[in-house]
């Protein structure tokens, strides 16, 4: 056995040991990338033992050259696939297309040129590019604290360049064994450091899972309360609210009537202003009571086939009257929509409630944009303001009765909107930031009333 074959066999011992380890890990954890790693190193080992030891005189036949080149391309693709799978990054199909194209070109070159250098330049160059890219994957895309990814990445790059350099010294009897030996050391370093990276990545994944489980444990009572207890509490509060609201509204109605009578008898300007203020405050109380009753009442929507755009356009005079004096410009952007099954009064109420919130969020004025469009087979109504946004601690509880940031608000407007949306089988999504808030009301594209 010559020194060249001996150097190939010695350099392959580390590769064999790593293949055994990878196969064992795959049998235990069943991770796809471990199986692909095992396959990649196994193909590489077969290539070295069959071709580089001169076990098969591949250089003297077209079939031998094609087989050698095919091993290189398949090995490069499996390395790319395995490592992309490991870092959860999809493999660009362009690599496969280039491999197929260059292999077809190689089949032509094998018959045209007798130079082994020119014949091997394409497959080895492709393998070099693939190896450098794999090295960059480890360095650039793996966010790990350890040094394993750096060693693995740079070893891949050096090994790839060394493989390209080797084809230029195929006739160098003294240099070639040392190149094979150095390549074996680099392969062993790559395989070993890849395991280090795997264990580091597994440790980080476990830490992330531990953090998630700890957060779930710390917030389990909030989760149970929100998912199971909160609906019952809301129903209980609603039943209490309707009872209390009726009891309060009756005497307030009486008080309002007597104030109107006294207002007609007293003609002094000072007392007239006081009467007007008292009547406005009583009307405010009546509005809040009506919201309590609406929130607690089990109501069935009166659905009819109608146009959402028409409802919005019919509501514009009321919206403009509410916004013009506050230096707020209302902008409509209504696209063509199919007719929907809607309760016009409820949709108008939902629209007024959300617009009122947007107006309150813009005390210094701004633009209020109402848009309708179709997205993912759903009809969407969006209401966008240029206010100061919704604080995260409020956003998490939005839709819960009595949650409000307004000094005079009761926290019932948004819950009413959620009830109306629910009766229309619609959903409400919110996008908020410091530059404004957008409410998205998404209706199913139905032209027949949904079953309650």
Buried (B, 14 or more C-beta within 10 A) or exposed (E): EEEBBBBBBEBBEBBBEBBEBBBEBBEEEEBEBBBBBBBBBBBBBEBBBBBBBBEBEBBEEEEBBBBBBBBBBBBBBBBBBBBBBBBEEEBEEEBBEBBEEBBEEBBEBBEEEEEEEEBBBBBBBBBBBBBBBBBEBBBEBBEBEBEBBBBBBBBBBBBBEBBBEBBEEEEEEEBBBEBBBBBBBBBBBBBBBBBBBBEBBEEBEEEEEEEEEEEEEEEEEEEEEBEEEBEEEBEEBBEEBBEEBEEBBEEBEEEBEEBEEEBEEEEEEEEEEBBEEBBEEBEEBBEBBEBBBBBBEEEEBEBEEBBBBBBBEEBEEEBEEBBEEBEBEBEBEBEEBEBBBBBBEBBBBBBBBBBBBBBBBBEEEBEBBBBBBBEEEBBBBBBBBBBBBBEEEBEEEBBBBEBBEEEEBBBBBBBBBBBBBEBBBBBBEEEBEEEBBBBBBBBBEBEEBEEE
